[in-house]
Amino acid sequence: MYSWPLQPFDRPHPVRGYFNDPRISGSSRAFHFGIDIAAPNGTPVYAVRAGVVHRNGPQALSVLDGEVAFGYWHILPAVRHHQRIERHQVVGHVAAPWLHVHFAERRAGVYRDPLRPGALTPWQDTTKPRVTRVVFSRNGRVLAPTSIFGPVDVIAEAHQMPARKVPPPWDGLPVTPARIRWRVRSGERTIRPWHTPIELSKTLLPRTAFRRIYAPGTRQNRQGKPGLYRFYLAHTWSTTLLDDGIYHLEVEASDLRGNRGRLRQPFTIANEL
């Protein structure tokens, strides 16, 4: 457990970018390896733990303490390479034009979500994730849910809003939920039990998994332009495993504090037509 890298240390700060959010630049696709904490340019940034400084570039450094490392990006460093520093010592100031510090935690070489319970504290989140759309598609073509047959991709669009209001010009932009699960129902019967193909909260996902997790059309937040998060619930799901008829696909998105949102999408399987 550790406090915030900004003052006041004992209060939560606005977080505008979440762990494993999509990061897209040209043909490059990657997962966000930390969180973006909003702050005015020039804001002092403090070490959350004592350790030895490793300068990673002109605007990036990490502080190592054994197998634990905390990273601070988009700052103008105020400490030297290999300098021993104490907890709550200033390590730098938020660099223009970033308006945030990218904060990351790495344990035994593995990036972890700083917002998970037992890590960055205090942290409260009462916002409820939303599932806004479910799409059945084949080869990139959207299918009518009234007549589904053969193998299909199942895609959900989901997001949540930051737990604390982010200052302009990055206000009103969504972040990703921690996990998404789905099931299939027929009336009151569960035909396909809950399955959780999207888990973004445990460790940093490899770049090679990007196109398995995020569907085409996904975009990251840009200043004044909200991102869109499209998740593959299933690739080439075989509808022939179910009898023809009317079903409901329930999708649930949740965050690290147990807040949940659901969407119920009716669909009809018609393999025999």
Short mmCIF file of the C-alpha atoms (twelve columns), coordinates in Angstrom:
data_MODEL
# 
_entry.id   MODEL 
# 
loop_
_atom_site.group_PDB 
_atom_site.id 
_atom_site.type_symbol 
_atom_site.label_atom_id 
_atom_site.label_alt_id 
_atom_site.label_comp_id 
_atom_site.label_asym_id 
_atom_site.label_seq_id 
_atom_site.Cartn_x 
_atom_site.Cartn_y 
_atom_site.Cartn_z 
_atom_site.pdbx_PDB_model_num 
ATOM 1   C CA . MET A 1   0.000   0.000   0.000   1 
ATOM 2   C CA . TYR A 2   1.353   3.434   -0.880  1 
ATOM 3   C CA . SER A 3   0.144   7.035   -1.099  1 
ATOM 4   C CA . TRP A 4   -0.278  9.293   -4.123  1 
ATOM 5   C CA . PRO A 5   2.697   10.802  -5.977  1 
ATOM 6   C CA . LEU A 6   0.991   14.221  -5.788  1 
ATOM 7   C CA . GLN A 7   -0.017  16.377  -2.861  1 
ATOM 8   C CA . PRO A 8   -2.156  16.004  -0.888  1 
ATOM 9   C CA . PHE A 9   -0.901  12.450  -0.397  1 
ATOM 10  C CA . ASP A 10  -3.957  11.344  1.550   1 
ATOM 11  C CA . ARG A 11  -6.604  12.272  -1.053  1 
ATOM 12  C CA . PRO A 12  -7.430  10.686  -4.398  1 
ATOM 13  C CA . HIS A 13  -6.574  12.631  -7.559  1 
ATOM 14  C CA . PRO A 14  -8.248  12.584  -11.002 1 
ATOM 15  C CA . VAL A 15  -7.089  9.667   -13.158 1 
ATOM 16  C CA . ARG A 16  -7.710  10.142  -16.866 1 
ATOM 17  C CA . GLY A 17  -6.010  7.019   -18.239 1 
ATOM 18  C CA . TYR A 18  -6.420  3.490   -16.878 1 
ATOM 19  C CA . PHE A 19  -4.253  0.368   -16.889 1 
ATOM 20  C CA . ASN A 20  -4.428  -1.590  -20.186 1 
ATOM 21  C CA . ASP A 21  -6.345  1.185   -21.954 1 
ATOM 22  C CA . PRO A 22  -5.653  1.049   -25.704 1 
ATOM 23  C CA . ARG A 23  -2.738  3.090   -26.985 1 
ATOM 24  C CA . ILE A 24  -2.841  3.590   -30.762 1 
ATOM 25  C CA . SER A 25  -0.381  5.559   -32.849 1 
ATOM 26  C CA . GLY A 26  -0.360  4.973   -36.595 1 
ATOM 27  C CA . SER A 27  0.090   1.222   -37.055 1 
ATOM 28  C CA . SER A 28  1.353   0.765   -33.481 1 
ATOM 29  C CA . ARG A 29  -0.964  -0.958  -30.995 1 
ATOM 30  C CA . ALA A 30  -0.210  -1.384  -27.291 1 
ATOM 31  C CA . PHE A 31  -1.732  -1.494  -23.825 1 
ATOM 32  C CA . HIS A 32  -1.293  1.352   -21.329 1 
ATOM 33  C CA . PHE A 33  1.271   0.168   -18.748 1 
ATOM 34  C CA . GLY A 34  0.196   2.478   -15.911 1 
ATOM 35  C CA . ILE A 35  -2.278  5.212   -15.054 1 
ATOM 36  C CA . ASP A 36  -2.351  8.882   -16.062 1 
ATOM 37  C CA . ILE A 37  -2.899  11.179  -13.084 1 
ATOM 38  C CA . ALA A 38  -4.108  14.610  -14.169 1 
ATOM 39  C CA . ALA A 39  -2.175  17.613  -12.844 1 
ATOM 40  C CA . PRO A 40  -1.223  21.109  -14.092 1 
ATOM 41  C CA . ASN A 41  2.119   21.480  -15.803 1 
ATOM 42  C CA . GLY A 42  4.808   22.277  -13.237 1 
ATOM 43  C CA . THR A 43  3.123   20.335  -10.419 1 
ATOM 44  C CA . PRO A 44  5.669   18.666  -8.079  1 
ATOM 45  C CA . VAL A 45  5.768   14.865  -8.289  1 
ATOM 46  C CA . TYR A 46  6.851   12.883  -5.232  1 
ATOM 47  C CA . ALA A 47  8.284   9.415   -4.679  1 
ATOM 48  C CA . VAL A 48  5.718   7.001   -3.260  1 
ATOM 49  C CA . ARG A 49  8.518   4.841   -1.872  1 
ATOM 50  C CA . ALA A 50  12.198  5.236   -1.006  1 
ATOM 51  C CA . GLY A 51  14.730  3.719   -3.369  1 
ATOM 52  C CA . VAL A 52  17.392  4.309   -6.006  1 
ATOM 53  C CA . VAL A 53  16.670  6.515   -9.027  1 
ATOM 54  C CA . HIS A 54  17.133  5.212   -12.551 1 
ATOM 55  C CA . ARG A 55  16.825  7.886   -15.220 1 
ATOM 56  C CA . ASN A 56  15.001  6.355   -18.207 1 
ATOM 57  C CA . GLY A 57  15.082  9.392   -20.468 1 
ATOM 58  C CA . PRO A 58  14.840  13.185  -20.441 1 
ATOM 59  C CA . GLN A 59  11.285  13.061  -19.019 1 
ATOM 60  C CA . ALA A 60  11.124  9.661   -17.333 1 
ATOM 61  C CA . LEU A 61  12.589  7.906   -14.323 1 
ATOM 62  C CA . SER A 62  11.928  4.979   -12.028 1 
ATOM 63  C CA . VAL A 63  12.671  4.424   -8.353  1 
ATOM 64  C CA . LEU A 64  13.781  0.898   -7.480  1 
ATOM 65  C CA . ASP A 65  13.524  -0.807  -4.117  1 
ATOM 66  C CA . GLY A 66  14.516  -4.451  -4.518  1 
ATOM 67  C CA . GLU A 67  12.124  -6.116  -6.996  1 
ATOM 68  C CA . VAL A 68  9.636   -3.226  -6.779  1 
ATOM 69  C CA . ALA A 69  9.909   -0.256  -9.130  1 
ATOM 70  C CA . PHE A 70  7.710   2.821   -9.488  1 
ATOM 71  C CA . GLY A 71  7.876   4.770   -12.732 1 
ATOM 72  C CA . TYR A 72  7.184   8.450   -13.368 1 
ATOM 73  C CA . TRP A 73  6.843   9.660   -16.966 1 
ATOM 74  C CA . HIS A 74  6.178   13.104  -18.503 1 
ATOM 75  C CA . ILE A 75  8.111   14.894  -15.754 1 
ATOM 76  C CA . LEU A 76  11.159  17.146  -15.650 1 
ATOM 77  C CA . PRO A 77  13.445  15.188  -13.258 1 
ATOM 78  C CA . ALA A 78  14.769  16.873  -10.104 1 
ATOM 79  C CA . VAL A 79  16.974  13.922  -9.059  1 
ATOM 80  C CA . ARG A 80  20.136  12.293  -10.404 1 
ATOM 81  C CA . HIS A 81  20.711  8.862   -11.907 1 
ATOM 82  C CA . HIS A 82  21.468  6.331   -9.120  1 
ATOM 83  C CA . GLN A 83  20.633  8.871   -6.409  1 
ATOM 84  C CA . ARG A 84  19.198  7.389   -3.220  1 
ATOM 85  C CA . ILE A 85  15.950  9.170   -2.319  1 
ATOM 86  C CA . GLU A 86  13.384  9.015   0.457   1 
ATOM 87  C CA . ARG A 87  9.626   8.549   0.416   1 
ATOM 88  C CA . HIS A 88  7.776   11.768  -0.464  1 
ATOM 89  C CA . GLN A 89  10.918  13.390  -1.843  1 
ATOM 90  C CA . VAL A 90  10.327  15.474  -5.001  1 
ATOM 91  C CA . VAL A 91  11.458  13.523  -8.062  1 
ATOM 92  C CA . GLY A 92  10.406  16.099  -10.650 1 
ATOM 93  C CA . HIS A 93  7.648   18.330  -12.002 1 
ATOM 94  C CA . VAL A 94  4.945   17.642  -14.587 1 
ATOM 95  C CA . ALA A 95  6.356   18.602  -17.984 1 
ATOM 96  C CA . ALA A 96  4.477   20.731  -20.520 1 
ATOM 97  C CA . PRO A 97  2.338   20.069  -22.464 1 
ATOM 98  C CA . TRP A 98  1.356   16.747  -20.839 1 
ATOM 99  C CA . LEU A 99  -0.924  17.898  -17.995 1 
ATOM 100 C CA . HIS A 100 -0.439  14.563  -16.243 1 
ATOM 101 C CA . VAL A 101 2.094   12.219  -14.743 1 
ATOM 102 C CA . HIS A 102 2.118   8.679   -16.065 1 
ATOM 103 C CA . PHE A 103 2.573   6.518   -12.968 1 
ATOM 104 C CA . ALA A 104 3.469   2.825   -13.175 1 
ATOM 105 C CA . GLU A 105 4.200   -0.003  -10.744 1 
ATOM 106 C CA . ARG A 106 6.378   -3.005  -11.606 1 
ATOM 107 C CA . ARG A 107 6.934   -6.014  -9.342  1 
ATOM 108 C CA . ALA A 108 9.498   -8.665  -10.269 1 
ATOM 109 C CA . GLY A 109 9.477   -7.242  -13.787 1 
ATOM 110 C CA . VAL A 110 5.690   -7.402  -14.172 1 
ATOM 111 C CA . TYR A 111 3.554   -4.281  -14.474 1 
ATOM 112 C CA . ARG A 112 0.578   -4.167  -12.094 1 
ATOM 113 C CA . ASP A 113 -2.503  -1.947  -11.918 1 
ATOM 114 C CA . PRO A 114 -1.829  0.810   -9.326  1 
ATOM 115 C CA . LEU A 115 -5.579  1.204   -8.726  1 
ATOM 116 C CA . ARG A 116 -6.062  -2.375  -7.537  1 
ATOM 117 C CA . PRO A 117 -7.136  -2.838  -3.896  1 
ATOM 118 C CA . GLY A 118 -4.148  -2.714  -1.547  1 
ATOM 119 C CA . ALA A 119 -1.993  -0.552  -3.835  1 
ATOM 120 C CA . LEU A 120 -2.467  3.198   -4.422  1 
ATOM 121 C CA . THR A 121 -4.483  4.614   -1.543  1 
ATOM 122 C CA . PRO A 122 -6.817  6.230   -0.774  1 
ATOM 123 C CA . TRP A 123 -8.956  5.418   -3.814  1 
ATOM 124 C CA . GLN A 124 -12.730 5.385   -4.105  1 
ATOM 125 C CA . ASP A 125 -14.800 4.754   -7.199  1 
ATOM 126 C CA . THR A 126 -18.588 4.753   -7.305  1 
ATOM 127 C CA . THR A 127 -18.977 5.203   -11.066 1 
ATOM 128 C CA . LYS A 128 -20.797 2.387   -12.816 1 
ATOM 129 C CA . PRO A 129 -19.352 0.924   -16.041 1 
ATOM 130 C CA . ARG A 130 -21.666 0.875   -19.038 1 
ATOM 131 C CA . VAL A 131 -22.125 -1.609  -21.853 1 
ATOM 132 C CA . THR A 132 -23.585 0.481   -24.663 1 
ATOM 133 C CA . ARG A 133 -23.750 -1.909  -27.613 1 
ATOM 134 C CA . VAL A 134 -23.409 -5.561  -28.596 1 
ATOM 135 C CA . VAL A 135 -22.611 -6.453  -32.207 1 
ATOM 136 C CA . PHE A 136 -22.615 -9.734  -34.096 1 
ATOM 137 C CA . SER A 137 -20.348 -9.652  -37.138 1 
ATOM 138 C CA . ARG A 138 -18.661 -11.810 -39.724 1 
ATOM 139 C CA . ASN A 139 -15.595 -10.700 -41.679 1 
ATOM 140 C CA . GLY A 140 -16.141 -7.189  -40.350 1 
ATOM 141 C CA . ARG A 141 -19.745 -6.998  -41.536 1 
ATOM 142 C CA . VAL A 142 -22.413 -6.318  -38.906 1 
ATOM 143 C CA . LEU A 143 -25.180 -8.947  -38.857 1 
ATOM 144 C CA . ALA A 144 -28.820 -8.400  -37.994 1 
ATOM 145 C CA . PRO A 145 -29.479 -9.911  -34.531 1 
ATOM 146 C CA . THR A 146 -32.840 -11.192 -35.806 1 
ATOM 147 C CA . SER A 147 -31.164 -13.845 -37.939 1 
ATOM 148 C CA . ILE A 148 -27.826 -15.163 -36.682 1 
ATOM 149 C CA . PHE A 149 -26.283 -18.277 -38.166 1 
ATOM 150 C CA . GLY A 150 -22.913 -19.978 -38.511 1 
ATOM 151 C CA . PRO A 151 -19.698 -18.691 -36.924 1 
ATOM 152 C CA . VAL A 152 -19.848 -15.075 -35.726 1 
ATOM 153 C CA . ASP A 153 -17.694 -12.604 -33.857 1 
ATOM 154 C CA . VAL A 154 -19.316 -11.092 -30.776 1 
ATOM 155 C CA . ILE A 155 -18.238 -7.547  -29.903 1 
ATOM 156 C CA . ALA A 156 -19.229 -5.346  -26.971 1 
ATOM 157 C CA . GLU A 157 -18.719 -1.606  -26.636 1 
ATOM 158 C CA . ALA A 158 -18.148 -0.639  -23.006 1 
ATOM 159 C CA . HIS A 159 -16.603 2.096   -20.880 1 
ATOM 160 C CA . GLN A 160 -16.820 3.943   -17.603 1 
ATOM 161 C CA . MET A 161 -16.184 7.552   -16.661 1 
ATOM 162 C CA . PRO A 162 -13.286 8.554   -14.386 1 
ATOM 163 C CA . ALA A 163 -14.046 8.315   -10.678 1 
ATOM 164 C CA . ARG A 164 -13.046 11.958  -10.137 1 
ATOM 165 C CA . LYS A 165 -13.681 14.850  -12.504 1 
ATOM 166 C CA . VAL A 166 -10.748 15.514  -14.818 1 
ATOM 167 C CA . PRO A 167 -9.959  19.179  -15.540 1 
ATOM 168 C CA . PRO A 168 -10.304 20.599  -19.084 1 
ATOM 169 C CA . PRO A 169 -9.246  20.029  -21.790 1 
ATOM 170 C CA . TRP A 170 -9.250  16.297  -20.948 1 
ATOM 171 C CA . ASP A 171 -12.608 16.289  -19.206 1 
ATOM 172 C CA . GLY A 172 -15.552 14.068  -20.143 1 
ATOM 173 C CA . LEU A 173 -13.428 11.293  -21.660 1 
ATOM 174 C CA . PRO A 174 -14.072 7.593   -20.889 1 
ATOM 175 C CA . VAL A 175 -11.770 4.921   -19.494 1 
ATOM 176 C CA . THR A 176 -11.914 1.144   -19.774 1 
ATOM 177 C CA . PRO A 177 -13.656 -1.150  -17.276 1 
ATOM 178 C CA . ALA A 178 -11.544 -3.749  -15.463 1 
ATOM 179 C CA . ARG A 179 -13.318 -6.825  -16.850 1 
ATOM 180 C CA . ILE A 180 -16.172 -7.935  -19.082 1 
ATOM 181 C CA . ARG A 181 -18.124 -11.178 -18.975 1 
ATOM 182 C CA . TRP A 182 -21.089 -12.594 -20.889 1 
ATOM 183 C CA . ARG A 183 -23.630 -15.383 -20.890 1 
ATOM 184 C CA . VAL A 184 -26.542 -16.619 -23.005 1 
ATOM 185 C CA . ARG A 185 -30.058 -17.025 -21.630 1 
ATOM 186 C CA . SER A 186 -33.279 -18.457 -22.993 1 
ATOM 187 C CA . GLY A 187 -36.197 -17.262 -20.909 1 
ATOM 188 C CA . GLU A 188 -35.209 -18.048 -17.309 1 
ATOM 189 C CA . ARG A 189 -32.670 -20.703 -18.294 1 
ATOM 190 C CA . THR A 190 -28.938 -20.148 -18.634 1 
ATOM 191 C CA . ILE A 191 -27.819 -21.775 -21.865 1 
ATOM 192 C CA . ARG A 192 -24.188 -20.667 -21.765 1 
ATOM 193 C CA . PRO A 193 -22.816 -19.745 -18.295 1 
ATOM 194 C CA . TRP A 194 -20.796 -16.646 -17.484 1 
ATOM 195 C CA . HIS A 195 -17.489 -16.444 -19.318 1 
ATOM 196 C CA . THR A 196 -14.905 -13.675 -18.764 1 
ATOM 197 C CA . PRO A 197 -12.785 -13.132 -21.890 1 
ATOM 198 C CA . ILE A 198 -11.750 -9.571  -20.986 1 
ATOM 199 C CA . GLU A 199 -9.580  -9.109  -17.888 1 
ATOM 200 C CA . LEU A 200 -7.616  -5.865  -17.866 1 
ATOM 201 C CA . SER A 201 -6.783  -5.505  -14.177 1 
ATOM 202 C CA . LYS A 202 -4.247  -8.210  -13.369 1 
ATOM 203 C CA . THR A 203 -1.042  -7.610  -15.330 1 
ATOM 204 C CA . LEU A 204 0.012   -5.703  -18.425 1 
ATOM 205 C CA . LEU A 205 -1.159  -7.524  -21.537 1 
ATOM 206 C CA . PRO A 206 1.368   -8.156  -24.335 1 
ATOM 207 C CA . ARG A 207 1.148   -6.207  -27.583 1 
ATOM 208 C CA . THR A 208 0.460   -9.475  -29.385 1 
ATOM 209 C CA . ALA A 209 -2.875  -9.727  -27.560 1 
ATOM 210 C CA . PHE A 210 -4.160  -6.337  -28.741 1 
ATOM 211 C CA . ARG A 211 -6.136  -7.528  -31.754 1 
ATOM 212 C CA . ARG A 212 -7.550  -10.404 -29.733 1 
ATOM 213 C CA . ILE A 213 -8.874  -8.022  -27.051 1 
ATOM 214 C CA . TYR A 214 -9.768  -4.844  -28.944 1 
ATOM 215 C CA . ALA A 215 -11.957 -5.017  -32.053 1 
ATOM 216 C CA . PRO A 216 -11.542 -2.764  -35.123 1 
ATOM 217 C CA . GLY A 217 -13.007 0.677   -34.575 1 
ATOM 218 C CA . THR A 218 -11.419 0.981   -31.144 1 
ATOM 219 C CA . ARG A 219 -9.807  4.364   -30.574 1 
ATOM 220 C CA . GLN A 220 -8.060  5.949   -27.615 1 
ATOM 221 C CA . ASN A 221 -8.958  9.287   -26.064 1 
ATOM 222 C CA . ARG A 222 -7.706  12.408  -27.752 1 
ATOM 223 C CA . GLN A 223 -8.050  15.934  -26.444 1 
ATOM 224 C CA . GLY A 224 -11.704 16.858  -26.941 1 
ATOM 225 C CA . LYS A 225 -12.472 13.558  -28.720 1 
ATOM 226 C CA . PRO A 226 -13.735 10.634  -26.617 1 
ATOM 227 C CA . GLY A 227 -12.282 7.196   -27.230 1 
ATOM 228 C CA . LEU A 228 -14.341 4.151   -28.180 1 
ATOM 229 C CA . TYR A 229 -13.604 0.768   -26.612 1 
ATOM 230 C CA . ARG A 230 -14.759 -2.253  -28.608 1 
ATOM 231 C CA . PHE A 231 -14.020 -5.635  -27.037 1 
ATOM 232 C CA . TYR A 232 -14.064 -9.078  -28.612 1 
ATOM 233 C CA . LEU A 233 -16.247 -11.286 -26.441 1 
ATOM 234 C CA . ALA A 234 -15.776 -14.157 -28.872 1 
ATOM 235 C CA . HIS A 235 -14.005 -14.849 -32.140 1 
ATOM 236 C CA . THR A 236 -15.894 -17.069 -34.612 1 
ATOM 237 C CA . TRP A 237 -18.398 -18.253 -32.012 1 
ATOM 238 C CA . SER A 238 -20.245 -21.244 -33.455 1 
ATOM 239 C CA . THR A 239 -23.980 -20.624 -33.161 1 
ATOM 240 C CA . THR A 240 -24.636 -24.162 -34.358 1 
ATOM 241 C CA . LEU A 241 -23.972 -25.272 -30.796 1 
ATOM 242 C CA . LEU A 242 -27.388 -23.857 -29.904 1 
ATOM 243 C CA . ASP A 243 -30.813 -24.814 -31.199 1 
ATOM 244 C CA . ASP A 244 -32.589 -22.357 -33.421 1 
ATOM 245 C CA . GLY A 245 -34.678 -19.917 -31.435 1 
ATOM 246 C CA . ILE A 246 -34.762 -16.641 -29.512 1 
ATOM 247 C CA . TYR A 247 -32.073 -15.921 -26.901 1 
ATOM 248 C CA . HIS A 248 -30.658 -13.072 -24.849 1 
ATOM 249 C CA . LEU A 249 -26.969 -12.315 -24.611 1 
ATOM 250 C CA . GLU A 250 -26.150 -10.596 -21.308 1 
ATOM 251 C CA . VAL A 251 -22.939 -8.606  -21.071 1 
ATOM 252 C CA . GLU A 252 -21.618 -7.247  -17.785 1 
ATOM 253 C CA . ALA A 253 -18.767 -4.765  -17.335 1 
ATOM 254 C CA . SER A 254 -17.263 -4.245  -13.880 1 
ATOM 255 C CA . ASP A 255 -14.484 -2.257  -12.265 1 
ATOM 256 C CA . LEU A 256 -11.977 -2.899  -9.481  1 
ATOM 257 C CA . ARG A 257 -14.397 -1.738  -6.788  1 
ATOM 258 C CA . GLY A 258 -17.276 -4.018  -7.795  1 
ATOM 259 C CA . ASN A 259 -19.360 -1.434  -9.664  1 
ATOM 260 C CA . ARG A 260 -21.231 -3.127  -12.513 1 
ATOM 261 C CA . GLY A 261 -23.279 -2.328  -15.576 1 
ATOM 262 C CA . ARG A 262 -25.161 -4.720  -17.885 1 
ATOM 263 C CA . LEU A 263 -26.749 -4.811  -21.301 1 
ATOM 264 C CA . ARG A 264 -29.196 -7.466  -22.497 1 
ATOM 265 C CA . GLN A 265 -29.152 -8.053  -26.254 1 
ATOM 266 C CA . PRO A 266 -31.876 -10.252 -27.800 1 
ATOM 267 C CA . PHE A 267 -30.920 -12.327 -30.826 1 
ATOM 268 C CA . THR A 268 -32.378 -15.126 -32.920 1 
ATOM 269 C CA . ILE A 269 -30.443 -18.127 -34.148 1 
ATOM 270 C CA . ALA A 270 -31.659 -19.378 -37.520 1 
ATOM 271 C CA . ASN A 271 -29.137 -21.946 -38.753 1 
ATOM 272 C CA . GLU A 272 -31.832 -24.053 -40.430 1 
ATOM 273 C CA . LEU A 273 -33.152 -21.310 -42.722 1 
# 
